[in-house]
Amino acid sequence: AHTCPTSFPQELEEVRRWEGARDVRLLDGNLRRWEGLLLPNNPPYNAGAFRFELTFSPYHPLEPPCATLRTPIYHPSVDPEGHVCQPLTTHKHWEHTTHAIQVLQDLLLQLDSPDPQRVLRLDLARELQEHPEEFRRQAEEHTRDHAEPRPDP
């Protein structure tokens, strides 16, 4: 059995103080599984909040955590299962000094500004490039239908 790194409580506090997320807590009291709401800043996603889950490896921080979105989102970097194309958390790019808050900040930045280099859904990436108005309309509608209400500041 691996013990949890002592940095977890501090990292959790750090994330709880960050304005980009709300309602961050342990799932089932498990230090290795966090959930909370991400609050995008930019349209079309800033009309809602998106529940995320952050799961840490037993070998954390030597292995990267994995962030998934539990709330469906119309976004080229997130597949229908909520997997996110996030280079920061690949073995190739992961640095053991990276904090959980940086993973979530990177994720939020990606939701706010879709990056054509980080694509899991080619159809949406193509739509965003070729028909940006249509993409925005669909994403707004999808956010209205699926996202959670934003908590009061």
DSSP file with accessible surface (Angstrom, degrees, kcal/mol):
  #  RESIDUE AA STRUCTURE BP1 BP2  ACC     N-H-->O    O-->H-N    N-H-->O    O-->H-N    TCO  KAPPA ALPHA  PHI   PSI    X-CA   Y-CA   Z-CA
    1    1 A A              0   0  149      0, 0.0     2,-0.4     0, 0.0     0, 0.0   0.000 360.0 360.0 360.0 134.3    0.0    0.0    0.0
    2    2 A H        -     0   0  102      1,-0.0     2,-0.2     3,-0.0    57,-0.0  -0.757 360.0-129.6 -94.5 138.5    1.3    3.4   -0.9
    3    3 A T        -     0   0  129     -2,-0.4     3,-0.1     1,-0.1    -1,-0.0  -0.551  29.5-104.2 -82.8 153.9    0.8    6.2    1.5
    4    4 A C        -     0   0   45     -2,-0.2    -1,-0.1     1,-0.1    55,-0.0  -0.569  40.8-103.6 -76.3 138.3   -0.7    9.4    0.2
    5    5 A P    >   -     0   0   29      0, 0.0     3,-1.5     0, 0.0    -1,-0.1  -0.304  23.7-126.4 -58.7 144.9    1.8   12.3   -0.2
    6    6 A T  T 3> S+     0   0  122      1,-0.3     4,-0.5     2,-0.1    -2,-0.1   0.652 103.1  75.3 -68.8 -12.1    1.6   14.8    2.5
    7    7 A S  H 3> S+     0   0   37      1,-0.2     4,-2.7     2,-0.1     5,-0.3   0.701  72.3  85.8 -74.0 -15.6    1.2   17.5   -0.1
    8    8 A F  H <> S+     0   0    0     -3,-1.5     4,-2.7     1,-0.2     5,-0.2   0.914  86.6  48.5 -55.0 -50.2   -2.4   16.5   -0.8
    9    9 A P  H  > S+     0   0   70      0, 0.0     4,-2.3     0, 0.0    -1,-0.2   0.935 114.8  46.0 -58.8 -42.0   -4.1   18.6    2.0
   10   10 A Q  H  X S+     0   0  120     -4,-0.5     4,-2.3     1,-0.2    -2,-0.2   0.913 113.3  49.5 -64.5 -41.5   -2.1   21.7    1.0
   11   11 A E  H  X S+     0   0    7     -4,-2.7     4,-2.1     1,-0.2    -1,-0.2   0.893 109.9  50.9 -66.2 -37.7   -2.9   21.1   -2.7
   12   12 A L  H  X S+     0   0   10     -4,-2.7     4,-2.6    -5,-0.3    -1,-0.2   0.932 110.2  49.5 -64.2 -43.6   -6.6   20.7   -2.0
   13   13 A E  H  X S+     0   0   85     -4,-2.3     4,-1.6    -5,-0.2    -2,-0.2   0.904 108.4  54.4 -59.1 -42.8   -6.6   23.9    0.0
   14   14 A E  H  X S+     0   0   58     -4,-2.3     4,-0.7     1,-0.2    -1,-0.2   0.922 110.8  45.0 -57.8 -45.9   -4.9   25.7   -2.9
   15   15 A V  H >< S+     0   0    0     -4,-2.1     3,-0.9     1,-0.2     6,-0.3   0.894 109.4  55.8 -68.5 -37.7   -7.6   24.5   -5.3
   16   16 A R  H 3< S+     0   0  113     -4,-2.6    -1,-0.2     1,-0.3    -2,-0.2   0.798 107.4  49.6 -66.0 -26.7  -10.4   25.4   -2.9
   17   17 A R  H 3< S+     0   0  176     -4,-1.6    -1,-0.3    -3,-0.2     2,-0.2   0.632  89.6 102.4 -84.2 -14.4   -9.1   29.0   -2.7
   18   18 A W    X<  -     0   0   23     -3,-0.9     3,-1.1    -4,-0.7    -3,-0.0  -0.502  68.3-143.0 -76.7 137.2   -8.9   29.3   -6.5
   19   19 A E  T 3  S+     0   0  145      1,-0.2    -1,-0.1    -2,-0.2    -4,-0.0   0.625  91.8  73.4 -76.1 -10.4  -11.7   31.3   -8.1
   20   20 A G  T 3  S+     0   0    4     -5,-0.1    19,-2.6    18,-0.1     2,-0.3   0.609 100.9  41.3 -78.6 -10.7  -11.8   29.0  -11.1
   21   21 A A  E <   -A   38   0A   3     -3,-1.1     2,-0.3    -6,-0.3    17,-0.2  -0.935  62.9-167.5-136.0 158.1  -13.5   26.2   -9.2
   22   22 A R  E     +A   37   0A  72     15,-2.0    15,-2.7    -2,-0.3    -5,-0.1  -0.956  66.1  20.8-135.4 159.0  -16.2   25.8   -6.6
   23   23 A D  E    S+     0   0A  85     -2,-0.3     2,-0.4    13,-0.2    -1,-0.1   0.859  72.4 177.9  60.0  37.1  -17.4   23.0   -4.3
   24   24 A V  E     +     0   0A   9     12,-0.2     2,-0.3    -3,-0.1    12,-0.2  -0.660  13.0 147.7 -82.4 126.5  -14.1   21.1   -4.5
   25   25 A R  E     -A   35   0A 110     10,-2.9    10,-2.9    -2,-0.4     2,-0.3  -0.951  49.9 -87.1-150.3 169.7  -14.2   18.0   -2.3
   26   26 A L  E >   -A   34   0A  45     -2,-0.3     3,-0.7     8,-0.2     2,-0.5  -0.609  40.9-124.2 -80.5 139.5  -13.0   14.4   -1.9
   27   27 A L  E >  S-A   30   0A  22      6,-3.2     3,-2.6     3,-0.6     6,-0.2  -0.754  91.3 -13.3 -82.9 124.9  -15.1   11.8   -3.6
   28   28 A D  T 3  S-     0   0  136     -2,-0.5    -1,-0.3     1,-0.3     3,-0.1   0.834 122.2 -68.1  53.2  32.0  -16.1    9.1   -1.1
   29   29 A G  T <  S+     0   0   62     -3,-0.7     2,-0.6     1,-0.2    -1,-0.3   0.649  96.8 146.6  65.4  13.9  -13.5   10.6    1.3
   30   30 A N  E X   -A   27   0A  66     -3,-2.6     3,-2.0     3,-0.2    -3,-0.6  -0.747  44.1-153.3 -90.2 117.6  -10.8    9.3   -1.0
   31   31 A L  E 3  S+     0   0A  54     -2,-0.6    -1,-0.1     1,-0.3    -2,-0.1   0.719  94.8  57.2 -59.1 -23.7   -7.7   11.7   -1.0
   32   32 A R  E 3  S+     0   0A  39      1,-0.1    24,-2.8    -5,-0.1     2,-0.5   0.439 101.3  60.8 -89.1  -2.3   -6.9   10.4   -4.6
   33   33 A R  E <   + B   0  55A  80     -3,-2.0    -6,-3.2    22,-0.2     2,-0.3  -0.939  63.2 174.7-130.4 114.5  -10.3   11.4   -6.1
   34   34 A W  E     -AB  26  54A   0     20,-2.8    20,-2.7    -2,-0.5     2,-0.3  -0.855   4.8-175.2-112.3 149.3  -11.4   15.0   -6.1
   35   35 A E  E     +AB  25  53A  18    -10,-2.9   -10,-2.9    -2,-0.3     2,-0.3  -0.968  16.7 133.4-138.3 161.3  -14.5   16.5   -7.7
   36   36 A G  E     - B   0  52A   0     16,-1.6    16,-2.7    -2,-0.3     2,-0.5  -0.967  50.8 -77.1-177.4-173.9  -15.7   20.0   -8.1
   37   37 A L  E     -AB  22  51A  10    -15,-2.7   -15,-2.0    -2,-0.3     2,-0.4  -0.931  31.5-148.9-110.5 129.9  -17.2   22.6  -10.5
   38   38 A L  E     -AB  21  50A   0     12,-3.3    12,-2.4    -2,-0.5   -17,-0.2  -0.803   8.2-152.9 -93.1 140.0  -15.1   24.4  -13.1
   39   39 A L        -     0   0   11    -19,-2.6    10,-0.1    -2,-0.4     7,-0.1  -0.827   9.4-151.5-117.1  92.1  -16.3   27.9  -13.9
   40   40 A P        -     0   0    0      0, 0.0    69,-0.1     0, 0.0     8,-0.1  -0.242   3.2-152.7 -59.9 151.2  -15.3   28.9  -17.5
   41   41 A N        +     0   0   99     67,-0.2    68,-0.0     2,-0.1     5,-0.0   0.666  68.8  64.6 -95.3 -24.8  -14.8   32.6  -18.0
   42   42 A N  S >> S-     0   0   69      1,-0.0     3,-1.2     3,-0.0     4,-1.0  -0.780  85.1 -76.3-109.6 148.7  -15.6   32.9  -21.7
   43   43 A P  T 34 S+     0   0   63      0, 0.0    -2,-0.1     0, 0.0    93,-0.0  -0.416 104.6  34.9 -64.1 154.1  -18.7   32.3  -23.9
   44   44 A P  T 34 S+     0   0    8      0, 0.0     3,-0.4     0, 0.0    99,-0.1  -0.985 129.2  36.0 -88.6   6.4  -20.1   29.9  -24.9
   45   45 A Y  T X4 S+     0   0    2     -3,-1.2     3,-1.7     1,-0.2    67,-0.1   0.602  92.7  83.4 -96.4 -11.8  -19.3   28.0  -21.7
   46   46 A N  T 3< S+     0   0   61     -4,-1.0    -1,-0.2     1,-0.3   104,-0.1   0.478  74.6  76.7 -77.1   3.6  -19.5   30.7  -19.1
   47   47 A A  T 3  S+     0   0   73     -3,-0.4   103,-0.3    -5,-0.2    -1,-0.3   0.565 105.8  23.5 -82.5  -8.2  -23.3   30.3  -18.9
   48   48 A G  S <  S-     0   0    2     -3,-1.7     2,-0.3   101,-0.1    96,-0.1  -0.806  75.3-112.5-143.4-177.4  -22.8   27.1  -16.8
   49   49 A A  B     -E  148   0B   0     99,-2.4    99,-2.5    -2,-0.2     2,-0.5  -0.933  23.3-145.5-122.7 149.7  -20.5   25.2  -14.5
   50   50 A F  E     -B   38   0A   0    -12,-2.4   -12,-3.3    -2,-0.3     2,-0.3  -0.967  12.4-133.2-123.9 121.3  -18.9   21.9  -15.4
   51   51 A R  E     -B   37   0A  39     -2,-0.5    19,-3.0   -14,-0.2    20,-1.2  -0.554  28.8-171.8 -74.4 130.8  -18.3   19.1  -12.9
   52   52 A F  E     -BC  36  69A   0    -16,-2.7   -16,-1.6    -2,-0.3     2,-0.4  -0.822  15.3-152.4-118.5 159.5  -14.8   17.7  -13.0
   53   53 A E  E     -BC  35  68A  11     15,-2.7    15,-2.6    -2,-0.3     2,-0.5  -0.998   5.5-163.3-128.6 135.3  -13.1   14.7  -11.4
   54   54 A L  E     -BC  34  67A   0    -20,-2.7   -20,-2.8    -2,-0.4     2,-0.5  -0.987   8.9-169.0-119.5 119.5   -9.4   14.6  -10.7
   55   55 A T  E     -BC  33  66A  49     11,-2.5    11,-2.7    -2,-0.5     2,-0.4  -0.944   7.2-151.1-114.9 129.3   -7.9   11.2  -10.0
   56   56 A F        -     0   0    6    -24,-2.8   -24,-0.0    -2,-0.5    -2,-0.0  -0.799  16.6-121.0-102.4 141.6   -4.4   10.7   -8.7
   57   57 A S    >   -     0   0   16     -2,-0.4     3,-2.1     6,-0.3     6,-0.1  -0.379  24.9-116.3 -70.7 153.3   -2.2    7.7   -9.3
   58   58 A P  T 3  S+     0   0   62      0, 0.0    -1,-0.1     0, 0.0    -2,-0.0   0.734 120.0  55.8 -59.8 -19.0   -0.9    5.7   -6.4
   59   59 A Y  T >> S+     0   0  115      5,-0.1     3,-2.4     2,-0.1     4,-0.5   0.270  92.3 174.0 -98.5   9.9    2.5    6.8   -7.6
   60   60 A H  T <4  +     0   0   10     -3,-2.1    -4,-0.0     1,-0.3    36,-0.0  -0.349  59.4  24.8 -54.9 139.3    1.6   10.5   -7.5
   61   61 A P  T 34 S+     0   0   40      0, 0.0    -1,-0.3     0, 0.0    37,-0.2  -0.949 121.3  57.3 -92.5  12.9    3.4   12.8   -7.9
   62   62 A L  T <4 S+     0   0  129     -3,-2.4    -2,-0.2    -5,-0.1    34,-0.1   0.803 112.7  44.9 -72.5 -26.7    5.7   10.6  -10.1
   63   63 A E  S  < S-     0   0   72     -4,-0.5    -6,-0.3    -6,-0.1    27,-0.1  -0.917  97.2-106.8-114.7 147.6    2.8    9.8  -12.4
   64   64 A P        -     0   0   17      0, 0.0    -7,-0.2     0, 0.0    -5,-0.1  -0.301  28.5-120.5 -71.2 151.3    0.3   12.4  -13.7
   65   65 A P        -     0   0    3      0, 0.0     2,-0.5     0, 0.0    -9,-0.2  -0.332  24.8-124.4 -76.9 171.5   -3.2   12.7  -12.4
   66   66 A C  E     -C   55   0A  68    -11,-2.7   -11,-2.5    -2,-0.1     2,-0.5  -0.983  17.5-158.8-124.5 124.5   -6.1   12.4  -14.8
   67   67 A A  E     +C   54   0A   5     -2,-0.5    17,-0.6   -13,-0.2     2,-0.3  -0.877  14.4 176.4-102.1 131.2   -8.8   15.0  -15.2
   68   68 A T  E     -CD  53  83A  12    -15,-2.6   -15,-2.7    -2,-0.5     2,-0.5  -0.964  26.9-128.8-128.9 152.3  -12.2   14.1  -16.6
   69   69 A L  E     -C   52   0A   4     13,-2.2   -17,-0.3    -2,-0.3     4,-0.1  -0.883  14.7-172.1 -99.5 127.3  -15.3   16.2  -17.1
   70   70 A R  S    S+     0   0  121    -19,-3.0   -18,-0.2    -2,-0.5    -1,-0.1   0.631  70.9  74.8 -89.3 -19.1  -18.5   14.6  -15.7
   71   71 A T  S    S-     0   0    9    -20,-1.2    76,-0.1    11,-0.1    75,-0.1  -0.847  94.0-113.2 -94.2 128.6  -20.7   17.3  -17.3
   72   72 A P        -     0   0   66      0, 0.0     2,-0.3     0, 0.0    74,-0.1  -0.331  39.8-174.0 -60.2 141.1  -21.2   16.9  -21.1
   73   73 A I        -     0   0    8      6,-0.2     2,-1.2     2,-0.1     9,-0.1  -0.996  30.9-130.9-140.6 142.9  -19.6   19.7  -23.0
   74   74 A Y        +     0   0   30     -2,-0.3    69,-0.1    65,-0.2     5,-0.1  -0.777  61.8 129.4 -91.9  90.7  -19.6   20.6  -26.7
   75   75 A H    >   -     0   0    0     -2,-1.2     3,-1.5     3,-0.4    50,-0.1  -0.990  63.3-131.8-152.9 135.7  -15.9   21.1  -27.1
   76   76 A P  T 3  S+     0   0    2      0, 0.0    44,-3.2     0, 0.0    45,-2.3   0.736 106.5  52.1 -64.7 -21.2  -13.3   19.8  -29.6
   77   77 A S  T 3  S+     0   0    0     42,-0.3     8,-2.4    43,-0.2     2,-0.5   0.418 100.9  68.0 -95.2   0.8  -10.8   18.8  -26.8
   78   78 A V  B <  S-F   84   0C   3     -3,-1.5    -3,-0.4     6,-0.2     6,-0.2  -0.981  71.5-146.5-125.6 124.6  -13.3   16.7  -24.7
   79   79 A D    >   -     0   0   30      4,-2.3     3,-2.5    -2,-0.5    -6,-0.2  -0.305  36.8 -94.8 -84.3 171.8  -14.8   13.4  -25.9
   80   80 A P  T 3  S+     0   0   96      0, 0.0    -1,-0.1     0, 0.0    41,-0.0   0.758 125.5  56.4 -60.4 -22.1  -18.3   12.2  -25.1
   81   81 A E  T 3  S-     0   0  125      2,-0.1     3,-0.1    -9,-0.0    -2,-0.0   0.484 121.2-107.1 -85.3  -4.3  -17.0   10.2  -22.1
   82   82 A G    <   +     0   0    6     -3,-2.5   -13,-2.2     1,-0.3     2,-0.2   0.515  68.2 148.9  93.0   4.2  -15.4   13.3  -20.7
   83   83 A H  B     -D   68   0A  91    -15,-0.2    -4,-2.3    37,-0.0     2,-0.4  -0.522  35.2-146.5 -70.7 144.2  -11.8   12.5  -21.4
   84   84 A V  B     -F   78   0C  23    -17,-0.6     2,-1.2    -6,-0.2    -6,-0.2  -0.908  14.6-128.4-117.8 137.6   -9.7   15.6  -22.1
   85   85 A C        +     0   0   32     -8,-2.4    35,-0.1    -2,-0.4    -2,-0.0  -0.737  46.5 159.8 -81.1  99.1   -6.8   16.0  -24.4
   86   86 A Q    >   -     0   0    8     -2,-1.2     3,-1.8     1,-0.1     4,-0.1  -0.821  27.2-171.5-130.7  93.8   -4.4   17.5  -21.9
   87   87 A P  G >  S+     0   0   39      0, 0.0     3,-2.2     0, 0.0     6,-0.4   0.833  82.5  70.0 -54.4 -33.9   -0.7   17.3  -22.9
   88   88 A L  G 3  S+     0   0   44      1,-0.3     7,-0.2    15,-0.1    15,-0.1   0.831 101.0  45.9 -52.9 -34.8    0.3   18.6  -19.4
   89   89 A T  G <  S+     0   0   25     -3,-1.8    -1,-0.3     5,-0.1     2,-0.2   0.190  87.5 108.5-100.8  17.9   -0.8   15.3  -17.9
   90   90 A T  S X> S-     0   0   59     -3,-2.2     4,-2.1     1,-0.1     3,-0.8  -0.655  80.9-117.1 -87.2 153.8    0.8   12.9  -20.4
   91   91 A H  T 34 S+     0   0  139     -2,-0.2    -1,-0.1     1,-0.2    -3,-0.0   0.852 114.1  60.0 -57.1 -32.2    3.8   11.0  -19.2
   92   92 A K  T 34 S+     0   0  179      1,-0.2    -1,-0.2    -5,-0.0    -4,-0.1   0.868 118.8  25.0 -65.1 -37.7    5.9   12.8  -21.8
   93   93 A H  T <4 S+     0   0   91     -3,-0.8    -1,-0.2    -6,-0.4    -2,-0.2   0.547  90.6 119.4-105.1 -11.9    5.2   16.3  -20.4
   94   94 A W     <  -     0   0   22     -4,-2.1     2,-0.4    -7,-0.1    -5,-0.1  -0.354  41.7-165.2 -65.0 134.1    4.4   15.6  -16.7
   95   95 A E    >   -     0   0  114     -7,-0.2     3,-2.4    -2,-0.1   -32,-0.1  -0.979  21.7-137.6-115.2 133.1    6.7   17.2  -14.1
   96   96 A H  T 3  S+     0   0  109     -2,-0.4   -33,-0.1     1,-0.3    -1,-0.1   0.658 103.0  62.8 -67.1 -10.9    6.4   15.8  -10.6
   97   97 A T  T 3  S+     0   0   91    -35,-0.1    -1,-0.3     2,-0.1     2,-0.2   0.518  77.1 112.6 -87.9  -5.8    6.6   19.4   -9.3
   98   98 A T    <   -     0   0   13     -3,-2.4     2,-0.2   -37,-0.2    -4,-0.0  -0.503  62.0-138.8 -69.8 133.3    3.3   20.3  -11.0
   99   99 A H    >>  -     0   0   71     -2,-0.2     4,-1.4     1,-0.1     3,-0.8  -0.590  19.1-114.3 -91.8 158.2    0.5   21.0   -8.6
  100  100 A A  H 3> S+     0   0    1      1,-0.3     4,-2.2    -2,-0.2     3,-0.3   0.876 116.0  59.7 -54.7 -40.1   -3.1   19.9   -8.9
  101  101 A I  H 3> S+     0   0   17      1,-0.2     4,-2.7     2,-0.2    -1,-0.3   0.880 101.6  54.0 -61.7 -33.2   -4.2   23.6   -9.3
  102  102 A Q  H <> S+     0   0   85     -3,-0.8     4,-2.3     2,-0.2    -1,-0.2   0.879 106.0  52.2 -68.8 -35.2   -2.0   23.9  -12.4
  103  103 A V  H  X S+     0   0    0     -4,-1.4     4,-2.1    -3,-0.3    -2,-0.2   0.933 113.7  43.8 -63.6 -43.4   -3.7   20.9  -14.0
  104  104 A L  H  X S+     0   0    0     -4,-2.2     4,-2.7     2,-0.2    -2,-0.2   0.882 112.2  52.1 -72.1 -35.5   -7.1   22.5  -13.3
  105  105 A Q  H  X S+     0   0   79     -4,-2.7     4,-2.6    -5,-0.2    -1,-0.2   0.921 110.3  49.2 -64.9 -40.4   -5.9   25.9  -14.5
  106  106 A D  H  X S+     0   0   30     -4,-2.3     4,-2.0     2,-0.2    -2,-0.2   0.916 111.8  49.2 -62.9 -41.9   -4.7   24.4  -17.7
  107  107 A L  H  X S+     0   0    0     -4,-2.1     4,-2.2     2,-0.2    -2,-0.2   0.931 111.6  48.0 -64.3 -44.8   -8.0   22.6  -18.1
  108  108 A L  H  X S+     0   0    9     -4,-2.7     4,-2.6     1,-0.2   -67,-0.2   0.927 110.0  52.2 -63.8 -41.8  -10.0   25.8  -17.6
  109  109 A L  H  X S+     0   0  110     -4,-2.6     4,-2.1     1,-0.2    -1,-0.2   0.901 109.4  51.1 -59.8 -39.8   -7.8   27.7  -20.0
  110  110 A Q  H  < S+     0   0    5     -4,-2.0    -1,-0.2     2,-0.2    -2,-0.2   0.887 108.9  49.5 -68.2 -37.7   -8.5   25.0  -22.6
  111  111 A L  H  < S+     0   0    1     -4,-2.2    -1,-0.2     1,-0.2    -2,-0.2   0.914 113.2  48.4 -64.9 -39.9  -12.2   25.2  -22.1
  112  112 A D  H  < S+     0   0   18     -4,-2.6    -2,-0.2     1,-0.3    -1,-0.2   0.822 125.5  25.2 -71.4 -32.5  -12.1   29.0  -22.4
  113  113 A S  S  < S-     0   0   62     -4,-2.1    -1,-0.3    -5,-0.2    -2,-0.1  -0.751  83.0-143.0-136.3  89.9   -9.9   28.9  -25.6
  114  114 A P        -     0   0   34      0, 0.0    -3,-0.1     0, 0.0     5,-0.1  -0.250  15.7-144.6 -53.3 133.5  -10.3   25.7  -27.7
  115  115 A D    >   -     0   0   55      3,-0.3     3,-2.3    -5,-0.1    10,-0.0  -0.916   8.7-148.9-108.8 119.7   -6.9   24.8  -29.1
  116  116 A P  T 3  S+     0   0   70      0, 0.0     3,-0.2     0, 0.0    -1,-0.1   0.682  98.9  61.5 -62.0 -15.7   -6.9   23.2  -32.6
  117  117 A Q  T 3  S+     0   0  163      1,-0.2     2,-0.7    -3,-0.0    -2,-0.0   0.611  97.9  59.9 -82.1 -15.0   -3.8   21.3  -31.6
  118  118 A R  S <  S+     0   0   40     -3,-2.3     2,-0.5    -8,-0.1    -3,-0.3  -0.776  75.5 156.8-116.2  87.1   -5.6   19.5  -28.8
  119  119 A V        +     0   0   39     -2,-0.7   -42,-0.3    -3,-0.2     3,-0.1  -0.935  26.6 155.4-123.7 129.1   -8.4   17.6  -30.5
  120  120 A L  S    S+     0   0   77    -44,-3.2     2,-0.5    -2,-0.5   -43,-0.2   0.497  81.8  50.7-113.2 -19.9  -10.4   14.6  -29.5
  121  121 A R     >  -     0   0   54    -45,-2.3     4,-2.1     1,-0.1     3,-0.3  -0.851  62.3-175.7-123.0  98.3  -13.4   15.4  -31.6
  122  122 A L  H  > S+     0   0  118     -2,-0.5     4,-2.8     1,-0.2     5,-0.2   0.851  82.3  59.0 -61.8 -36.0  -12.4   16.1  -35.2
  123  123 A D  H  > S+     0   0   90      1,-0.2     4,-2.4     2,-0.2    -1,-0.2   0.933 109.8  42.8 -61.9 -42.0  -16.0   17.0  -36.2
  124  124 A L  H  > S+     0   0    4     -3,-0.3     4,-2.7     2,-0.2    -1,-0.2   0.881 112.5  53.1 -72.6 -35.1  -16.2   19.8  -33.7
  125  125 A A  H  X S+     0   0   10     -4,-2.1     4,-2.1     2,-0.2    -2,-0.2   0.931 111.4  46.9 -63.5 -41.5  -12.7   21.0  -34.4
  126  126 A R  H  X S+     0   0  128     -4,-2.8     4,-3.2     1,-0.2     5,-0.4   0.932 112.1  49.7 -65.6 -44.7  -13.6   21.3  -38.1
  127  127 A E  H  X S+     0   0   35     -4,-2.4     4,-3.0    -5,-0.2     8,-0.4   0.920 109.4  52.1 -60.5 -42.3  -16.9   23.0  -37.3
  128  128 A L  H  < S+     0   0   47     -4,-2.7    -1,-0.2     1,-0.2    -2,-0.2   0.903 116.0  40.6 -61.2 -39.8  -15.0   25.5  -35.0
  129  129 A Q  H  < S+     0   0  133     -4,-2.1    -2,-0.2    -5,-0.2    -1,-0.2   0.918 127.0  30.6 -76.1 -41.1  -12.6   26.3  -37.8
  130  130 A E  H  < S+     0   0  120     -4,-3.2    -3,-0.2     1,-0.2    -2,-0.2   0.803 135.1  21.5 -91.9 -32.2  -14.9   26.4  -40.8
  131  131 A H     X  +     0   0  107     -4,-3.0     4,-2.5    -5,-0.4     3,-0.3  -0.512  64.8 165.3-135.0  67.1  -18.2   27.6  -39.2
  132  132 A P  H  > S+     0   0   61      0, 0.0     4,-2.6     0, 0.0     5,-0.2   0.848  77.5  53.2 -57.0 -35.2  -17.4   29.4  -35.9
  133  133 A E  H  > S+     0   0  149      2,-0.2     4,-2.3     1,-0.2     5,-0.2   0.931 111.0  46.0 -65.4 -44.6  -20.8   31.0  -35.6
  134  134 A E  H  > S+     0   0   63     -3,-0.3     4,-2.6     2,-0.2     5,-0.2   0.913 111.9  52.1 -63.3 -42.3  -22.6   27.6  -35.9
  135  135 A F  H  X S+     0   0    6     -4,-2.5     4,-2.8    -8,-0.4     5,-0.2   0.948 110.4  48.0 -58.2 -47.6  -20.1   26.1  -33.4
  136  136 A R  H  X S+     0   0  122     -4,-2.6     4,-2.7     1,-0.2    -1,-0.2   0.912 110.9  50.8 -62.0 -41.6  -20.8   28.8  -30.9
  137  137 A R  H  X S+     0   0  118     -4,-2.3     4,-2.4     1,-0.2    -1,-0.2   0.943 113.4  44.7 -61.6 -47.1  -24.6   28.5  -31.3
  138  138 A Q  H  X S+     0   0   57     -4,-2.6     4,-2.7     1,-0.2    -2,-0.2   0.904 113.8  49.8 -63.0 -42.6  -24.4   24.7  -30.8
  139  139 A A  H  X S+     0   0    0     -4,-2.8     4,-2.5    -5,-0.2   -65,-0.2   0.888 110.6  50.2 -67.0 -37.6  -22.1   25.0  -27.8
  140  140 A E  H  X S+     0   0   79     -4,-2.7     4,-2.5    -5,-0.2    -2,-0.2   0.932 113.0  45.8 -64.3 -45.5  -24.3   27.7  -26.2
  141  141 A E  H  X S+     0   0   76     -4,-2.4     4,-2.3    -5,-0.2    -2,-0.2   0.924 113.1  49.8 -63.0 -44.0  -27.4   25.5  -26.6
  142  142 A H  H  X S+     0   0   42     -4,-2.7     4,-2.3     1,-0.2     5,-0.4   0.899 110.3  50.7 -62.9 -40.7  -25.5   22.4  -25.3
  143  143 A T  H  X S+     0   0    2     -4,-2.5     4,-2.1     1,-0.2    -1,-0.2   0.929 110.0  50.3 -63.2 -44.0  -24.3   24.4  -22.3
  144  144 A R  H  < S+     0   0  168     -4,-2.5    -2,-0.2     1,-0.2    -1,-0.2   0.908 116.6  41.4 -59.0 -42.0  -27.8   25.6  -21.6
  145  145 A D  H  < S+     0   0  110     -4,-2.3    -1,-0.2    -5,-0.2    -2,-0.2   0.796 130.7  19.1 -77.0 -31.7  -29.1   22.0  -21.8
  146  146 A H  H  < S+     0   0   86     -4,-2.3    -3,-0.2    -5,-0.2    -2,-0.2   0.717  93.6  95.8-116.5 -29.5  -26.4   20.1  -19.9
  147  147 A A  S  < S-     0   0   21     -4,-2.1   -97,-0.2    -5,-0.4     3,-0.1  -0.266  72.8-112.1 -70.3 157.9  -24.2   22.4  -17.7
  148  148 A E  B     -E   49   0B  60    -99,-2.5   -99,-2.4     1,-0.1    -1,-0.1  -0.535  42.5 -90.5 -81.5 155.0  -24.9   22.8  -14.0
  149  149 A P        -     0   0  113      0, 0.0  -101,-0.1     0, 0.0    -1,-0.1  -0.375  46.3-108.9 -63.6 144.9  -26.1   26.1  -12.7
  150  150 A R        -     0   0   88   -103,-0.3  -111,-0.0     1,-0.1  -101,-0.0  -0.599  32.7-121.5 -75.0 134.1  -23.3   28.4  -11.7
  151  151 A P        -     0   0   47      0, 0.0    -1,-0.1     0, 0.0    -3,-0.0  -0.331  36.4 -91.9 -69.0 156.1  -23.0   28.9   -8.0
  152  152 A D              0   0  146      1,-0.1     0, 0.0    -2,-0.0     0, 0.0  -0.423 360.0 360.0 -65.5 145.0  -23.3   32.4   -6.6
  153  153 A P              0   0  151      0, 0.0    -1,-0.1     0, 0.0  -134,-0.0  -0.191 360.0 360.0 -60.6 360.0  -19.9   34.1   -6.3
